[in-house]
Amino acid sequence: MSLLWNRRRLRKAVSGELGPAEELRLRQHLSGCASCRGYYDRLVVTARAMRGDLNATRTEAARTEARLRSLLGSAAPGRSASSAAPTRARFPFRLAPAFALASVLVVAGGALVLRMRGEEHATEGLRGGPEARVAAGSLWAHARSREGGPVRVVAEFPGAGEAQVSQREYVQFGLRNLTQPGYVAVAGVDDGGAVHLYYPQSGDGRIEPVDGRVRLGRSIDFAIGHDPGVVRLFLVVSSTPIPPEAATDVRALTEHPEAREVGVLKVVP
Amino acid sequence: MRERQRNTDAPPDVVPAFVRGDTDAFFEVYRLHEGAIRRVAQRVFDGPFEQEEAVQEIWLTVHRSCHTFDPARGSLSGWLRAVAINKVRELLRAKGREPAADLDLDEAPDEALKLDGPGPEKAAQLSRIRAAVTQFARGLPAEEARVLELALVEELSLEEVAQALSSTVRRCKYLKKKLLVRAVTDPGLQRVLEELLPEGGR
């Protein structure tokens, strides 16, 4: 991928000429490439300046709307948009719209198998790629009260049975003992069947192996989007990247034969 | 062209649909409040990419938690701002950063987030930018100067620009891209815009 080609794509993006899948792919690239991100920022700032303004342009607002529609699986107005969407998606037939990105975990032919504590098992790439062996680490969860104070260890999965978190806490997920680079995702399915994607919330979820612990993305505020109840936790570790087109291929997480549930979180008020 | 601050929370029939999770209602709310939410992100994050990611995360959180909004307890705009501020804090913490000491997100009233009346520093910055853009535009061929005015300043669609210039959409698209390349490589203009970029992008 040449620098010239990248810059052309970035200019197209800023002009609002990229389709949703291309834009998603580009943003995943920008998450990890400081050079392209710098050029992109410069383009956007220049476009804003051309208006003699510091505010975002109408094109930026339209692009954000298009991205949201793509992530939420919604058509643009004037097309066949549904006007009676349920309050929350019900598993297994529909994923919670805000977690359409969870669909990247499950793609036709894809297989995500996970096992803890260094036990090896076969995995298939998400797009039905070659069989690969990935030694996965264990999933840990820590929590801290919204008011501050010490961090507490919630649990290490699997083996923890049912662990408890409060809606007054922020919960941080992480991995231990991942022995090979992999593409990781952590998701939960609540009592109502809604899928919550905890990691990744941007980028491709690629993790490099570490000896100790690695935090997975941002801490999660369980006061937002979660009701008190039970959340089934799923961990996905794959040796192949999750393609951005999969974000529009909605599949129920646990319908996949090789997805693995690692534990349960009880969410309390 | 300045963005007008919208004072309308949402049409009465939209709010119940929004709370139910109706997608059309969600995007109606998005269009009404996207400017205000974006300003929260722009206050905290330096670079456009970071701002865009934050805005996207905020609206996804709004969508996930729309059923928690209770109109009897407050305005939609107030609720949206609370969600945005919480999300911004979460994003900053995840990056190992804290909000700047002079940025009081909790206490900042809605008016403080408006950019209708920029403070002295912003006004001076705007003045420098406008002068640089005027200087840049003076060096353009007539056709490109018109495209700059119509497509980039007034943000008309390419079809409208082509009609105004009695030209083709293809030509206008080409000229708009050429303008952007010229602008992003113009030393005088970029010197002024440096202060708007995050440090890593300079």
HADDOCK unambig.tbl for C-alpha pairs under 7 A between the chains (distance, minus, plus):
assign (segid A and resid 38 and name CA) (segid B and resid 200 and name CA) 6.82 0.50 0.50
assign (segid A and resid 38 and name CA) (segid B and resid 201 and name CA) 3.98 0.50 0.50
assign (segid A and resid 41 and name CA) (segid B and resid 47 and name CA) 5.98 0.50 0.50
assign (segid A and resid 41 and name CA) (segid B and resid 48 and name CA) 5.38 0.50 0.50
assign (segid A and resid 41 and name CA) (segid B and resid 49 and name CA) 6.20 0.50 0.50
assign (segid A and resid 41 and name CA) (segid B and resid 197 and name CA) 6.89 0.50 0.50
assign (segid A and resid 42 and name CA) (segid B and resid 184 and name CA) 6.96 0.50 0.50
assign (segid A and resid 42 and name CA) (segid B and resid 197 and name CA) 6.86 0.50 0.50
assign (segid A and resid 43 and name CA) (segid B and resid 184 and name CA) 6.30 0.50 0.50
assign (segid A and resid 44 and name CA) (segid B and resid 48 and name CA) 6.60 0.50 0.50
assign (segid A and resid 46 and name CA) (segid B and resid 183 and name CA) 6.86 0.50 0.50
assign (segid A and resid 46 and name CA) (segid B and resid 184 and name CA) 6.36 0.50 0.50
assign (segid A and resid 47 and name CA) (segid B and resid 152 and name CA) 6.92 0.50 0.50
assign (segid A and resid 49 and name CA) (segid B and resid 129 and name CA) 6.51 0.50 0.50
assign (segid A and resid 50 and name CA) (segid B and resid 133 and name CA) 6.37 0.50 0.50
assign (segid A and resid 50 and name CA) (segid B and resid 152 and name CA) 6.06 0.50 0.50
assign (segid A and resid 50 and name CA) (segid B and resid 153 and name CA) 5.92 0.50 0.50
assign (segid A and resid 51 and name CA) (segid B and resid 152 and name CA) 6.19 0.50 0.50
assign (segid A and resid 51 and name CA) (segid B and resid 153 and name CA) 4.16 0.50 0.50
assign (segid A and resid 52 and name CA) (segid B and resid 126 and name CA) 6.99 0.50 0.50
assign (segid A and resid 52 and name CA) (segid B and resid 129 and name CA) 6.66 0.50 0.50
assign (segid A and resid 52 and name CA) (segid B and resid 130 and name CA) 5.20 0.50 0.50
assign (segid A and resid 53 and name CA) (segid B and resid 126 and name CA) 6.71 0.50 0.50
assign (segid A and resid 64 and name CA) (segid B and resid 56 and name CA) 6.76 0.50 0.50
assign (segid A and resid 83 and name CA) (segid B and resid 22 and name CA) 5.96 0.50 0.50
assign (segid A and resid 83 and name CA) (segid B and resid 23 and name CA) 6.49 0.50 0.50
assign (segid A and resid 83 and name CA) (segid B and resid 24 and name CA) 5.95 0.50 0.50
assign (segid A and resid 84 and name CA) (segid B and resid 22 and name CA) 5.73 0.50 0.50
assign (segid A and resid 85 and name CA) (segid B and resid 21 and name CA) 6.26 0.50 0.50
assign (segid A and resid 85 and name CA) (segid B and resid 22 and name CA) 4.99 0.50 0.50
assign (segid A and resid 85 and name CA) (segid B and resid 23 and name CA) 6.37 0.50 0.50
assign (segid A and resid 86 and name CA) (segid B and resid 20 and name CA) 6.86 0.50 0.50
assign (segid A and resid 86 and name CA) (segid B and resid 21 and name CA) 6.11 0.50 0.50
assign (segid A and resid 86 and name CA) (segid B and resid 22 and name CA) 6.92 0.50 0.50
assign (segid A and resid 87 and name CA) (segid B and resid 20 and name CA) 4.77 0.50 0.50
assign (segid A and resid 87 and name CA) (segid B and resid 21 and name CA) 4.30 0.50 0.50
assign (segid A and resid 88 and name CA) (segid B and resid 21 and name CA) 6.97 0.50 0.50
assign (segid A and resid 98 and name CA) (segid B and resid 60 and name CA) 5.55 0.50 0.50
assign (segid A and resid 98 and name CA) (segid B and resid 63 and name CA) 6.28 0.50 0.50
assign (segid A and resid 98 and name CA) (segid B and resid 64 and name CA) 5.61 0.50 0.50
assign (segid A and resid 217 and name CA) (segid B and resid 94 and name CA) 6.89 0.50 0.50
assign (segid A and resid 218 and name CA) (segid B and resid 91 and name CA) 6.89 0.50 0.50
assign (segid A and resid 218 and name CA) (segid B and resid 94 and name CA) 4.65 0.50 0.50
assign (segid A and resid 219 and name CA) (segid B and resid 94 and name CA) 6.63 0.50 0.50
assign (segid A and resid 224 and name CA) (segid B and resid 65 and name CA) 6.00 0.50 0.50
assign (segid A and resid 225 and name CA) (segid B and resid 64 and name CA) 5.36 0.50 0.50
assign (segid A and resid 225 and name CA) (segid B and resid 65 and name CA) 4.78 0.50 0.50
